[in-house]
């Protein structure tokens, strides 16, 4: 099938990690035998009033990719001017490949702005429209009068809505209850099972090693709560005969603050900074437990990566995490210090079958499996 794949989040040379999960879906769709063309509408800040640049290339996965790079000193205004983005997108489509590429399906990623643009384009071309949803902050969009109306119409007119978790489906349904349940098909994100794989753990002498992974950043509304598990580990350590060690993977402007907190709590912590996937997998394979305190998770890729390595997880009972974590592979905690202390005491005393943990997740979120699931949705619509 021929798929026109629209997104406003996509990796570039300048920002190689932005929207990487969307690119991984694109790769899966391509490898499943579909002919895919990506249009990525990317908006950046610049000193100019307005500038447009279009790049047309074949990426490393063999996918034709059109980057529409828009920049302006009024980036936020431009980002909300969806009719202008749509006009440029439609113009690019007509100029570059409309004569030799007629898509069977328009597939957009994230409702704002790509999902709205995709809805308008699908209506113009009289094609089915699929929206994959990764975004947890839809409620904020629905408080903006004009954008809310466009978003609701796009969701209602979509042939299929594909949230990456049941949690996200429920959020959309609660916010827009008139959408029929039959329109939803949950398809998760891709987890690299060739890199994150089971390796038998070698117990460190008298040491319990924990691993945490995130971008440790200061934000107006916190989405990660490392202070919670740092303080909880410190309290558990006072009554534990074994030594506790914490590996903190990732960068961000909060790292120095977290280092001071660990020193204050006498917690043996190693801050690694940014690591590639292979290095992260090695730490997860060596660690006894993975810790993840957060306020919202639309899927939980790092949690799934830990489970693929056979590493039990202790995490917040939020978002999609209960869809991944249960009594057989970890502990869910409310975001209260006492709950985390109790959870840590439980998890270090429980004997998990680490190989079984890995086997239960293996291939569930592989490139091949996700590609099959999305292609099956396409076939329903053609």
Order of alpha helices (4+ residues) and beta strands (2+ residues): beta-alpha-beta-beta-beta-alpha-alpha-beta-alpha-beta-alpha-alpha-beta-alpha-beta-alpha-beta-alpha-beta-alpha-beta-alpha-beta-beta-alpha-alpha-alpha
